[in-house]
Amino acid sequence: MSIRELSSAVTLEKETIEIKDRGRLSQLMDETIYEAVFSEGKRKKDLFLLIKEIAKAYGAVPASIQGLYEEMGRNYPGFTVPAINIRGLTYDSARTVFRKAKKLSVGAFIFEIARSEIGYTQQRPLEYAAVVLAAAVREGFTGPVFIQGDHFQLVRKHFLSDPAAETGYIKGLITEAIEAEFYNIDIDASTLVDLDKPDLTEQQRPNFEKTAELAALIRSIQPQGVDISVGGEIGEIGKKNSTPEELKAYLAGFNSTFTSGKGLSKLSVQSGTSHGGVVLPDGTLAQVSIDFETLRQLSDIARREFGLSGAVQHGASTLPDDAFNMFPETGTSEVHLATGFQNIIYDSTHLPESFRNEIYDFIKQEFSGEQKEGQTEEQFMYKTRKKGFGPLKKSWWDLDKTIRESIMTELEEKFALLFEKLRVVNTTEIVQKTIHPVPVRKAVPGEILGTR
């Protein structure tokens, strides 16, 4: 397809997009986003900008979830917002999320990508945002679209080696993400907590001071009319469970340090999960014992004493299905979900065995040095196969349509279960009441559609 076919559905006047034919536009989106993802250089960037402006003109607008979370801080509405990380088949997966959200009237859901995922999935923020928004247009979704930078984390060993360089990297990533219209950012400086210090405030000081510094940057560069939702973190996932005392020390320290406008909207804690789950030697997942009482306590304190939306749970996607109803019951405001979706894709019976073996052979060849001593082949592959998405991205996108649709049917069932268990069905109305997206217009080069 020539990108100029879009001129049958949209016009570009004075660098502003207007929609002429919504139906035709939806039909053209599959090929448009494919061309954008696999173009190079300036054309790639221009196509992503064009797609994002088309989405905004269509009515799918990047937004901050701040208003909803402020309402949660005042009066918890009884649901937990799912934050969905998409590592592979991103366009198809996002389409599936939007399709199910429309059917169930779900307004409270987030698309996110972490610092680490940006690297190994080869999805920079601009690409991720454009692909998600293209999926919204394809499925006829209108309303706020929440796109989030997940775990914008200061890596401890890098920070200890060169604090300025590691801080500078995260500041650069934040700037890039906001320019791409990520209006929700989770800062993770919990890696800097110093347990050798004599009291909790001093232990948490490197965490809350660095979070305050990065949050101040966010407030200084956020677009006019947009209050970006900023999250903090106190418990590194996979370590010991967080305590009320740690929460209070961190939030009190942050509030006394941060003076640049609205503070945090939520706080990530540790209550027993591990990113990706705990894989046994045979490749199966161990049962995880999550401390829901910790979540209940910390969410209540965060909301009642500090006005936050509540506590956030990471690393939850591999929990048993019957565990998810506990998040809204404990007042958890947000839950992050990633590896479980990846597992459905990789383990689907619809994924050709030959293609799966091609990916596994690639991983064995390229990442064999990452296999830890004592780690079985099954454990290594489970932990490492996420790195098969980025280098082989085009092969994933080029899978036969019927294969992709069959895998998406499996994913759709999972999304539906999560939406129902987390009680975000019929949340469109509260989102409309609390969120008023501000379309931040960005100039689109006229030559991209051949208009000049």
C-alpha positions as CSV (number, residue, x, y, z in Angstrom):
1,M,0.0,0.0,0.0
2,S,1.2,3.5,-0.7
3,I,0.7,5.7,2.3
4,R,-0.9,8.2,0.0
5,E,-4.0,6.0,0.0
6,L,-4.7,7.6,3.4
7,S,-5.7,10.8,1.5
8,S,-9.0,9.0,0.7
9,A,-9.7,9.0,4.4
10,V,-7.9,12.0,6.0
11,T,-6.8,15.5,5.0
12,L,-3.8,17.4,6.2
13,E,-4.3,21.1,6.1
14,K,-1.7,23.4,7.7
15,E,-0.2,20.4,9.5
16,T,-3.5,19.5,11.1
17,I,-5.4,16.2,10.4
18,E,-9.1,16.0,9.7
19,I,-11.0,12.7,9.2
20,K,-13.0,12.4,6.0
21,D,-14.0,8.7,6.1
22,R,-13.7,6.8,9.4
23,G,-14.6,3.5,8.0
24,R,-12.0,3.7,5.2
25,L,-9.4,4.9,7.7
26,S,-9.9,1.9,9.9
27,Q,-9.5,-0.4,6.9
28,L,-6.2,1.2,6.0
29,M,-4.7,1.1,9.4
30,D,-3.3,-2.4,9.2
31,E,-1.0,-1.6,6.3
32,T,-0.3,1.9,7.5
33,I,1.1,0.9,10.9
34,Y,3.1,-2.0,9.3
35,E,4.7,0.4,6.9
36,A,5.5,2.7,9.7
37,V,7.1,0.1,12.0
38,F,9.3,-1.3,9.2
39,S,10.3,2.0,7.6
40,E,13.6,3.7,8.6
41,G,15.0,7.0,9.6
42,K,13.0,10.2,9.2
43,R,10.2,8.5,7.3
44,K,9.6,6.1,10.2
45,K,9.3,9.0,12.7
46,D,7.1,11.0,10.4
47,L,4.7,8.0,9.9
48,F,4.5,7.5,13.6
49,L,3.7,11.2,14.1
50,L,1.1,11.0,11.4
51,I,-0.6,8.0,12.9
52,K,-0.7,9.6,16.4
53,E,-2.3,12.7,15.0
54,I,-4.8,10.7,13.1
55,A,-5.7,8.9,16.3
56,K,-6.2,12.1,18.1
57,A,-8.4,13.5,15.4
58,Y,-10.3,10.3,15.4
59,G,-11.0,10.6,19.1
60,A,-8.4,8.2,20.7
61,V,-6.4,10.7,22.8
62,P,-3.3,10.0,24.9
63,A,-4.2,10.9,28.5
64,S,-3.1,11.0,32.1
65,I,-5.0,8.8,34.5
66,Q,-4.4,11.4,37.2
67,G,-8.0,12.6,37.6
68,L,-9.3,9.0,38.1
69,Y,-6.6,8.3,40.7
70,E,-7.3,11.5,42.6
71,E,-10.9,10.3,42.8
72,M,-9.7,6.9,44.0
73,G,-7.8,8.8,46.7
74,R,-11.0,10.4,47.9
75,N,-13.3,7.5,47.5
76,Y,-12.1,4.1,46.3
77,P,-14.5,2.9,43.6
78,G,-14.0,-0.8,44.1
79,F,-11.9,-1.7,41.0
80,T,-8.2,-2.3,40.2
81,V,-6.8,-0.8,37.0
82,P,-5.0,-3.3,34.9
83,A,-1.7,-2.1,33.4
84,I,-0.9,-4.2,30.4
85,N,2.6,-4.7,29.1
86,I,2.8,-5.9,25.5
87,R,6.1,-7.3,24.4
88,G,5.2,-9.0,21.1
89,L,2.4,-8.9,18.5
90,T,1.8,-5.5,19.9
91,Y,-0.6,-4.2,17.3
92,D,-2.7,-7.4,17.3
93,S,-2.7,-7.6,21.1
94,A,-3.7,-3.9,21.5
95,R,-6.5,-4.4,19.0
96,T,-7.7,-7.3,21.1
97,V,-7.6,-5.2,24.3
98,F,-9.6,-2.4,22.7
99,R,-12.1,-4.8,21.2
100,K,-12.8,-6.4,24.5
101,A,-12.8,-3.1,26.3
102,K,-15.5,-1.7,24.0
103,K,-17.6,-4.8,24.4
104,L,-17.5,-4.7,28.2
105,S,-17.5,-0.9,28.5
106,V,-14.1,-0.8,30.1
107,G,-12.5,2.6,30.4
108,A,-10.0,2.1,33.1
109,F,-7.0,0.2,31.6
110,I,-3.4,1.1,30.8
111,F,-0.9,0.1,28.1
112,E,2.7,0.2,29.4
113,I,6.2,-0.7,28.5
114,A,9.2,-0.9,30.9
115,R,12.7,0.4,30.5
116,S,14.0,-3.1,30.0
117,E,11.2,-4.1,27.6
118,I,11.9,-1.1,25.4
119,G,15.4,-2.6,24.8
120,Y,14.8,-6.2,24.2
121,T,11.5,-5.8,22.3
122,Q,13.0,-3.0,20.2
123,Q,10.0,-0.7,20.8
124,R,11.0,2.9,21.5
125,P,8.3,5.0,23.1
126,L,7.2,6.7,19.9
127,E,6.7,3.4,18.2
128,Y,4.9,1.8,21.1
129,A,2.5,4.8,21.4
130,A,1.8,4.9,17.6
131,V,1.1,1.1,17.5
132,V,-1.3,1.3,20.4
133,L,-3.1,4.3,18.9
134,A,-3.3,2.7,15.5
135,A,-5.0,-0.3,17.2
136,A,-7.5,2.1,18.8
137,V,-8.4,3.5,15.4
138,R,-8.6,0.1,13.8
139,E,-11.1,-1.0,16.5
140,G,-13.1,2.2,16.5
141,F,-12.2,3.1,20.1
142,T,-12.6,6.7,21.2
143,G,-11.8,8.2,24.6
144,P,-8.7,8.6,26.7
145,V,-5.9,6.1,26.0
146,F,-3.5,5.7,29.0
147,I,0.1,4.9,27.9
148,Q,2.6,4.4,30.7
149,G,6.3,4.2,31.2
150,D,6.6,1.2,33.5
151,H,9.7,0.7,35.8
152,F,11.7,3.7,34.6
153,Q,14.2,2.2,37.0
154,L,17.6,3.3,38.1
155,V,19.8,0.2,37.9
156,R,21.7,0.0,41.1
157,K,25.1,-1.2,39.8
158,H,25.1,1.5,37.1
159,F,24.1,4.2,39.6
160,L,26.8,3.2,42.1
161,S,29.4,3.2,39.3
162,D,28.3,6.6,37.8
163,P,25.3,8.3,39.4
164,A,25.2,11.2,37.0
165,A,25.3,9.0,33.9
166,E,22.5,6.7,35.2
167,T,20.4,9.6,36.3
168,G,21.0,11.2,32.9
169,Y,19.8,8.1,31.1
170,I,16.5,8.0,33.0
171,K,16.0,11.7,32.5
172,G,16.5,11.2,28.8
173,L,14.1,8.3,28.7
174,I,11.5,10.3,30.6
175,T,11.9,13.2,28.1
176,E,11.6,10.8,25.1
177,A,8.5,9.1,26.6
178,I,6.7,12.4,27.3
179,E,7.4,13.6,23.8
180,A,5.9,10.3,22.6
181,E,2.8,11.1,24.8
182,F,3.3,8.8,27.6
183,Y,1.4,10.8,30.2
184,N,1.8,8.2,32.9
185,I,5.3,7.5,34.3
186,D,6.4,5.1,37.0
187,I,9.7,6.0,38.6
188,D,11.5,3.1,40.3
189,A,14.4,4.2,42.6
190,S,13.7,1.5,45.1
191,T,16.9,-0.1,43.9
192,L,18.8,2.7,45.7
193,V,17.4,1.9,49.2
194,D,20.3,1.7,51.6
195,L,19.6,-0.9,54.3
196,D,22.8,-0.2,56.1
197,K,21.4,3.2,57.3
198,P,20.2,3.3,60.9
199,D,16.5,4.2,60.4
200,L,13.8,3.9,57.7
201,T,13.9,7.5,56.6
202,E,17.6,7.4,55.9
203,Q,17.3,4.0,54.3
204,Q,14.6,5.4,52.0
205,R,16.3,8.8,51.4
206,P,18.1,7.9,48.2
207,N,14.8,6.5,46.9
208,F,12.5,9.4,47.7
209,E,15.1,12.1,46.9
210,K,15.9,10.7,43.4
211,T,12.2,10.1,42.8
212,A,11.5,13.7,43.7
213,E,14.3,14.9,41.3
214,L,12.8,12.9,38.4
215,A,9.3,13.9,39.2
216,A,10.3,17.5,39.1
217,L,11.7,17.0,35.6
218,I,8.3,15.5,34.6
219,R,6.4,18.5,35.9
220,S,8.8,20.9,34.2
221,I,8.3,19.4,30.7
222,Q,4.8,18.0,30.8
223,P,2.5,19.7,28.2
224,Q,0.3,22.6,29.2
225,G,-3.0,21.3,30.5
226,V,-1.7,17.8,31.3
227,D,-0.8,16.6,34.8
228,I,1.2,13.4,34.2
229,S,0.4,10.6,36.7
230,V,3.6,9.8,38.5
231,G,4.2,6.6,40.5
232,G,6.8,5.8,43.0
233,E,8.1,2.5,44.4
234,I,9.3,1.3,47.9
235,G,9.8,-2.4,47.5
236,E,12.0,-4.0,44.9
237,I,9.9,-6.8,43.4
238,G,11.1,-10.2,44.5
239,K,12.6,-9.0,47.8
240,K,11.0,-8.8,51.2
241,N,7.4,-7.6,51.7
242,S,6.9,-3.8,52.2
243,T,5.8,-2.5,55.5
244,P,3.5,0.4,56.7
245,E,6.5,2.0,58.3
246,E,8.5,1.9,55.0
247,L,5.6,3.4,53.2
248,K,5.2,6.2,55.7
249,A,8.9,7.0,55.7
250,Y,9.1,7.1,51.9
251,L,5.9,9.2,51.3
252,A,6.7,11.6,54.2
253,G,10.2,12.0,52.8
254,F,9.0,12.5,49.3
255,N,6.4,15.1,50.3
256,S,8.9,17.1,52.3
257,T,11.4,17.0,49.4
258,F,9.1,17.5,46.3
259,T,7.9,21.1,45.7
260,S,7.1,21.1,42.0
261,G,3.3,20.7,41.9
262,K,1.2,17.6,42.2
263,G,3.1,14.7,43.8
264,L,2.6,11.0,43.4
265,S,-0.6,9.4,42.4
266,K,0.2,5.8,43.5
267,L,2.9,3.7,45.1
268,S,4.2,0.3,44.0
269,V,4.9,-2.2,46.8
270,Q,6.1,-5.7,47.3
271,S,3.8,-8.3,48.7
272,G,5.2,-11.6,47.5
273,T,5.2,-11.7,43.7
274,S,8.2,-12.0,41.3
275,H,8.4,-10.6,37.8
276,G,7.7,-13.4,35.4
277,G,6.9,-15.8,38.2
278,V,9.1,-18.4,39.8
279,V,9.9,-21.1,37.3
280,L,10.7,-24.7,38.5
281,P,13.4,-26.9,36.9
282,D,10.9,-28.6,34.6
283,G,9.7,-25.2,33.3
284,T,6.4,-25.0,35.2
285,L,5.6,-22.2,37.5
286,A,5.7,-22.4,41.3
287,Q,2.7,-21.4,43.3
288,V,3.2,-17.9,44.6
289,S,1.9,-16.9,48.0
290,I,0.9,-13.3,47.8
291,D,0.2,-11.4,51.0
292,F,-3.1,-9.7,50.3
293,E,-3.3,-8.3,53.8
294,T,-0.1,-6.3,53.1
295,L,-1.8,-4.9,50.1
296,R,-4.9,-4.0,52.0
297,Q,-2.9,-2.3,54.8
298,L,-0.7,-0.3,52.5
299,S,-3.4,0.7,50.1
300,D,-5.5,2.0,53.0
301,I,-2.6,4.0,54.5
302,A,-1.6,5.4,51.1
303,R,-5.2,6.5,50.5
304,R,-6.2,7.7,53.9
305,E,-3.1,9.4,55.1
306,F,-1.5,10.6,51.9
307,G,-4.4,10.9,49.4
308,L,-2.9,8.5,46.8
309,S,-5.0,6.2,44.8
310,G,-3.6,3.2,46.7
311,A,-0.9,0.6,46.4
312,V,0.2,-0.9,43.1
313,Q,1.1,-4.6,42.6
314,H,3.7,-5.7,40.0
315,G,4.5,-9.1,38.7
316,A,1.0,-10.5,39.0
317,S,0.2,-11.9,35.5
318,T,1.2,-15.4,36.3
319,L,-1.0,-15.7,39.4
320,P,-3.8,-18.2,39.4
321,D,-7.0,-16.8,37.8
322,D,-8.9,-17.1,41.1
323,A,-6.5,-14.7,42.8
324,F,-7.3,-11.6,40.7
325,N,-10.6,-10.8,42.4
326,M,-8.6,-10.2,45.6
327,F,-7.0,-7.0,44.2
328,P,-10.2,-4.9,44.2
329,E,-11.2,-6.5,47.5
330,T,-8.0,-5.3,49.1
331,G,-8.3,-1.8,47.6
332,T,-5.3,-2.2,45.3
333,S,-5.4,0.7,42.8
334,E,-3.4,-0.8,39.9
335,V,-1.9,-4.2,38.9
336,H,0.9,-4.7,36.4
337,L,0.5,-7.7,34.0
338,A,3.1,-8.8,31.4
339,T,4.6,-12.3,31.4
340,G,1.3,-14.1,31.5
341,F,0.4,-12.6,28.1
342,Q,3.8,-13.6,26.7
343,N,3.2,-17.1,27.9
344,I,-0.1,-17.4,26.1
345,I,1.6,-16.3,22.9
346,Y,4.6,-18.6,23.1
347,D,2.7,-21.6,24.5
348,S,-0.3,-21.4,22.1
349,T,-1.0,-24.5,20.1
350,H,-1.6,-22.2,17.2
351,L,2.0,-21.0,17.1
352,P,3.7,-23.1,14.5
353,E,6.3,-25.4,16.2
354,S,8.8,-24.6,13.5
355,F,8.6,-20.9,14.3
356,R,8.8,-21.5,18.0
357,N,11.9,-23.6,17.4
358,E,13.4,-20.9,15.2
359,I,13.1,-18.5,18.0
360,Y,14.4,-20.9,20.6
361,D,17.4,-21.7,18.4
362,F,18.1,-18.0,18.0
363,I,18.0,-17.5,21.8
364,K,20.3,-20.4,22.4
365,Q,22.8,-19.0,19.9
366,E,22.6,-15.3,21.0
367,F,22.1,-15.5,24.7
368,S,23.7,-18.8,25.8
369,G,26.1,-16.8,28.0
370,E,23.1,-15.7,30.2
371,Q,22.3,-19.2,31.4
372,K,23.1,-19.4,35.1
373,E,24.9,-22.2,36.8
374,G,22.4,-24.9,37.9
375,Q,19.7,-23.5,35.6
376,T,17.9,-26.1,33.6
377,E,17.3,-25.7,29.8
378,E,13.6,-25.2,30.6
379,Q,14.3,-22.5,33.2
380,F,16.7,-20.7,30.9
381,M,14.3,-20.7,28.0
382,Y,11.4,-19.5,30.1
383,K,13.4,-16.6,31.5
384,T,15.0,-15.6,28.2
385,R,12.4,-16.2,25.5
386,K,11.1,-12.6,25.9
387,K,14.3,-11.6,24.0
388,G,13.0,-13.3,20.9
389,F,10.5,-10.5,20.3
390,G,12.7,-7.7,19.3
391,P,15.3,-9.1,16.9
392,L,12.6,-11.3,15.2
393,K,9.9,-8.6,15.2
394,K,9.2,-8.7,11.5
395,S,8.8,-12.5,11.6
396,W,6.2,-12.1,14.3
397,W,4.4,-9.4,12.4
398,D,4.5,-11.6,9.2
399,L,2.9,-14.6,10.8
400,D,-0.1,-15.7,8.8
401,K,-3.3,-13.8,9.7
402,T,-5.2,-16.9,10.7
403,I,-2.4,-17.9,13.2
404,R,-2.4,-14.4,14.7
405,E,-6.1,-14.3,15.0
406,S,-6.2,-17.7,16.7
407,I,-3.6,-16.6,19.3
408,M,-5.6,-13.4,19.8
409,T,-8.7,-15.4,20.6
410,E,-6.8,-17.0,23.5
411,L,-5.6,-13.6,24.7
412,E,-9.1,-12.1,24.4
413,E,-10.4,-14.7,26.9
414,K,-7.6,-13.8,29.3
415,F,-8.3,-10.0,29.0
416,A,-12.0,-10.7,29.5
417,L,-11.3,-12.7,32.7
418,L,-9.0,-10.0,34.0
419,F,-11.4,-7.1,33.3
420,E,-14.2,-9.0,35.1
421,K,-12.0,-10.1,38.1
422,L,-10.5,-6.7,38.5
423,R,-14.0,-5.2,38.2
424,V,-13.2,-2.6,35.5
425,V,-16.3,-3.7,33.4
426,N,-18.6,-0.7,33.1
427,T,-15.9,1.9,34.1
428,T,-16.3,4.0,31.0
429,E,-18.6,6.4,32.8
430,I,-16.3,7.1,35.7
431,V,-13.4,7.6,33.4
432,Q,-15.5,10.1,31.3
433,K,-16.3,12.0,34.5
434,T,-12.8,12.2,35.9
435,I,-10.6,12.3,32.8
436,H,-10.7,15.2,30.3
437,P,-8.0,14.5,27.7
438,V,-6.1,17.4,26.2
439,P,-5.1,16.6,22.6
440,V,-1.5,17.9,22.4
441,R,-1.2,18.7,18.7
442,K,2.1,18.0,17.0
443,A,3.1,19.1,13.5
444,V,3.0,16.5,10.8
445,P,5.2,17.1,7.7
446,G,2.9,17.9,4.8
447,E,5.0,15.8,2.4
448,I,4.1,12.6,4.2
449,L,0.7,12.5,2.5
450,G,2.0,14.2,-0.6
451,T,0.1,17.4,0.2
452,R,3.2,19.6,-0.6
